[in-house]
Amino acid sequence: MVSAAEMDQELAAKIGSELTLETQERDVSSPPPQLAEFIATAGFEVKDIAGKEEVVLSRKFGDEDIRVTFSIADMNNIDETDPDAIGEENELEDEYDEDDVTPQSPGARTKGTINQGSTRDGNINVAPEDKIAPADRPELADEEGPEADKQSPGYPVHVNVTIKKPNQGAVQLECMVADGYFEIENVYHFSQADLADAPTAEKDFTRQGVYAGPPFNNLDEDLQVMFERYLADRGINETMAMFIPDYIDYKEQKEYVQWLGGMKSFIEA
């Protein structure tokens, strides 16, 4: 019968083997060149705390304090999805699309349409007027050729953009990022800036009672476009939308390597 000590040794050795494999295949000691270039030129400071899932991009824009937050949890959630189930679901959706589609009014958008088929390699079906990334414009599709395959992973990432002004509270935009563009889902205005972050249970309770405004998709189309330009003017654009999934991939690998190292040290102690 194998003793507990021997089992511990085997487990530590297995973890060590995995750790060696991961570090040999990919260097996570610093961001790869494409990420480093964005960090150096985009004007945002990256706050990435080891062991934490959340990443914060921050900058000053005039008298505004801007924070863009996202989490590696979105990548992990996609990893846990059954790809076979996704394929079956998409096949059923295709059948319904052929026979039972009810035409939408011009410019109409729904969250179901936006998120349909959101997988690592999938595409998100959105109306042409909703796309703010040049890579998604039909008239440019033929010009891109093979470069289109080099876009960031297609899994959706939840991103919160918080913009604060002195004595004016804050505006927060809840977005979905995928395939190189930002899709705004909700826009909030908080007269008290600290409600945007809700650091305490009391603040979070107060935040929940704040009027959220109408669903973003129900706003006038021109107003939707102007909000998208509002973000783009502050550097929250297709370049950042390409950066975020790539950074999540880098950070998840970095955290996994650190987790392996911590587990190995604990078991060997």
N, C-alpha and C positions, 0 to 999 in steps of 0.2 A: 504493500500500500504506500502510495506516495505521500510524504509528509507535507505539512503546510509550508514549511521552509523551502522545500524543493519546488512546490507549486509557485511560491513567490519568486523564486529564482527563474523559473521558466517564463513566468509572466513578464518579469523585468527584462529578460533577454528578448522576448518577442517584441515588447515595446521599443527596446533599444534598436532592434533590427528595423522596425518601422520608422523610427526617428532617423536612422542613418539613411534609409532609402529616400525619405522626404527631403532631407537637407542636401543630398547629392543631386536630386532631380531638379531642385529649384532653390535659388538663393533668395531668402526673404530678409536678409540683414538690412536692406534698404529698398525703396521702391524702384521698380524697373524704369528705364529711360522715359517711356511715354507718360508715366505718372509723375515722374520727377519734373518733366518739362511743364506740365500743367501747374504743379505746385509752385514752380519758379516764376511763371509768367502770368498766371490768372489773377493774382492780387488777393487770393484768399489764404488765410492761415489755417493749417490742418491741425486739429486737436484729436489725436489718436492715442488713447490711454491703453496700455497693454492690459489684457484681461477683461476689457470692456467691449461690449458689442457695438456701442454707438460711436459714430464718427461725426465730428462737427467741423464745418468749414465756416470761417468767420471773416468779416472785413468791415471797414468803415467806408461809407459812401456819402460824402457830404456830412450832414449831421445825423445820418442814419447808422444804426448798428444792425448788421445783417448776419444771421446765423442760418446755415443750411445743415440739417441733421438727417442722417440715415443710419441704417443698422445692417450688420451682416446676418441678422436673423432672417431677412428676406431670402437670402441665398440658401440658408439651411432649410427653410420651409419648402423651397422648390425641390431640394434634394430628397425630401421625405415623400414627395408626390410619386405615385405609381405611374410610370410612363405608359404602361399598357392601358391603364384606365383612361389616361388623357387621350390616347389614340382612339379608343372606342368612343369616347365622348365626342371627339371631333368628327368621327364618321357619322354619328347620329345627327350632329348639328348640320353637317353638310347635306344630309338627306332632307332635313327640315328646310334648309335654305333653298333647295331646289324647288320644293313644292308649296311650302306654306309660309313664305315670307310675306309679311305685310309691309308695304312701302312706308318709309318714314317721310315726314315732311322735310323739305330742304333744310340742311344744316342741323337736323336733329341728331343728338348723340346720347347714348346711354352707357352706363358703366358696364353693363353686360357686353356691349359691343367692344368697348375698349379693352376689357380683360380677356376676351375670348381667345383661346389658343396661346395664352401667355406661358411659354416654356422656354428653356434655355435656347432652343433652336427654332422656336416658333415665331410667328409674326403676329402682331396685334392689328386687328382689323379696325381701322378708324376712317372716318370720312376725310376726303382730301383737304377740306377747309380746316380740319382740326390739327393738321400736322404742322409743326413749327420748325422741324429740322429740314434743311435743304436736301438731305439724303433721302427724305421720304417723298419729295415732290416728283410726281409722275414724269414731268417733262425732263427731269434730270436722270431718270432711271437708266436710260440707254447709254448715257455718257459715263456712268460709273463703272460698268462692266464688272470685272473680278473684284474691284475694290469694295463692292457692296458686301462681299462675304467677310470682310475684315471688320465689320461693325462689332460693337460691344455685345455681350451675351443678351439674349432677348428676354430674360426673366424680368418681371416687374419689380421695381424697388419703390417702397414708400419713402417719400422725402417731405420733410416739413421745412418751409422757408419762413423765418420770423424776422420782421423788419420793425425796429423800434426807433421812435423819435423822442427827443426830450419833451416832457410834459404833454405828449400827444398820444401816449399809449403805444399800442403795437398792432400790426397787421400780420396775420399768419395765413399762409397758403399751404394747404395740404395737396401734394402732388403725387403723381405716379410717373416714374421714369422707366422707359424701356425703348430699345431700338433707336437710341440717340435723340430722344426728344422728351420734353416735359409735358405732361397732361395735368392741368389743374383740375382738382376735384371739388375743393371747398375754399372759400375765402372768409376769414373771420377778422373782425375789428374788436380790439379790447381797449377800453378806455384806461384800464390799469395794465401797464406793460407786464407786470409780474404774472398776470393771469395766463399769458401766452406760454410760460414755462411751467406754471402750476407746481412749485417746489414742495408744497405741503398738501395734506389731504383737504384742509379747509379751502385752500386756493383752488384745488381741483374741483371741489364741490361747487364753488362759486362759478368756475369756468363753465361747468356743465349747464348752468342756467342762462348763459349768454346767448342771445339771438345769433344764430349762425349765418343768417342770410339765406337766400334761395339757393338751391343746387346750382353749381356753376354752369352746368349744361343748359339750364333754363334761362340764363342771362341772354340779353341781346348779343348777337354774334359779333358785332363791332366791339362791344364792351369786352367780350371774351378775348378778342385779338389784342385789344389794348392792354389787358392784364398780362397777356403773354409777352408783349413788348416791354411792359413795366419790369418784368423779371429779366428779360434779355438785356435791357439797359444797365442792369446791375451785375452782369456777368453770369447770370443764371440762364444758360443757353444750351444749345446742342453740344457744345464742347464739354461743358460740365456733365451733360447727360451721358456722354460717352465715357467720361472719367469715372463717374460714380460706380457703375457695375464692375469696371476693371479694378477699382480700388477695393471694393468689397471682396473680389476674388483674391487679391493680394493679402488683404488683412485676414481673411478667413484662413488662408494657408499659414500665415505668420502665427495666428492664435493656435492653430492645430499643432504646429511644431512646439510652441511653448507648452501646450497642454501635455503633449507626449513627454517632454522633458520633466515637467512637474510630477506627472504620474510615475515615471521611472524612478525619480529621486525618492518619492514617498515610499514606494514599495521596497526599494533597496535599503532604506533607513532601518 
